[in-house]
Amino acid sequence: MELGSQESTPSGSHVFRLAHRVSDTANSIRIRLARRWKFVPQTIEYQGYGSTEWVRVLGRVVLTSKPAPGSRAEHAAQNGNQNIRGWRAFTSAPLPYTDVQIEIGGVVTRVKADRGGLVDTVVPVSLSPGWHTAVLRAEGTEAVEANILIIAPETTFGIVSDIDDTVMVTALPRPFLALWNTFVLSERARMATPGMPVLLDRLVVEHPDAPVIYLSTGPWNAAPTLARFLSRNMYPAGPLLLTDWGLTQDRWFRSGQEHKSRNLERLAEEFPGIRWLLIGDNGQHDEQIYSRFAQSHGDRVAAIAIRQLSVGESVLAGGHSETGDHSASKVPWIYSPDGAGISKGLRDLKVI
């Protein structure tokens, strides 16, 4: 049984209320310290998506350090240098319940960020297919512009891809190396999975209207780093759907599987005419998540492509699932250690 999945009881509810108070108190201390250290409020924009009738806008409000004049960090920020250590993304303090104004397509909406400073809201607005810009203005911060992908009503094919160990080699299941990769390793040391940039580029060439959604259990703190990685390695632009670590209303830790499953269900509901190519790896739970989704929404899945971990990766990751028997599945499955093999499988299926 997953940690935190037990039935709610009065005593359990009391424990969670206490835990939330402790969490809120800790964040309040972080905010006070950040203000004492002259951190400044900042709105961070994330790519969103939507239909011609609504948009999903994503962003976050934090207190973050301003680089000292002449410092390496200031030089990196001014020159777009990406040789930045990962820990810097986790030094900011989220500003909870901040008022945020969103303007897009002439429509102005006011919302509040959640307890983690996150903005994740749907705005009704009429827009044409393609890329648009939403302007986010939070209290005490400069306005920022978020790119929003509007998916055409006639679109019938889309791509959902995991990130860690799927399009980026991170060895996330390996606890110590995961910490090293996340907090210590510089951005430019991160490697793209062989053949994956070419695969996704070929897919969008063959399906120019197809949205590409990057669905990961990674934290929102890492979103700017991941976006730069994807752009630097020539991956197609697309929204990131990440999550926060820590407490929820009924769990000690957020469930990565639930996060992925919930967003897949949401995409199926939002775009009933799209069949999705689901891309993941066999080092975590992608196979189980995708299999469950395909069983309940078989008509919404074009194919499932699984990147197989190498022997070394799987040993250090604590093992991996075997290539399952999917002969009874109505959805085709493809297994390969790299993008070239997945590409060949998709060509055989006439997907590309």
Helices and strands as residue ranges (DSSP letters): H 10-36, E 40-50, E 54-64, H 72-79, G 86-90, E 93-94, E 99-104, E 107-112, E 118-124, E 130-138, E 144-150, E 157-161, E 168-169, H 175-179, I 180-184, G 187-189, E 191-192, H 196-206, E 212-219, G 220-222, H 223-232, E 240-243, H 256-270, E 275-281, H 286-296, G 298-300, E 301-307, H 311-316, E 333-336, H 339-348
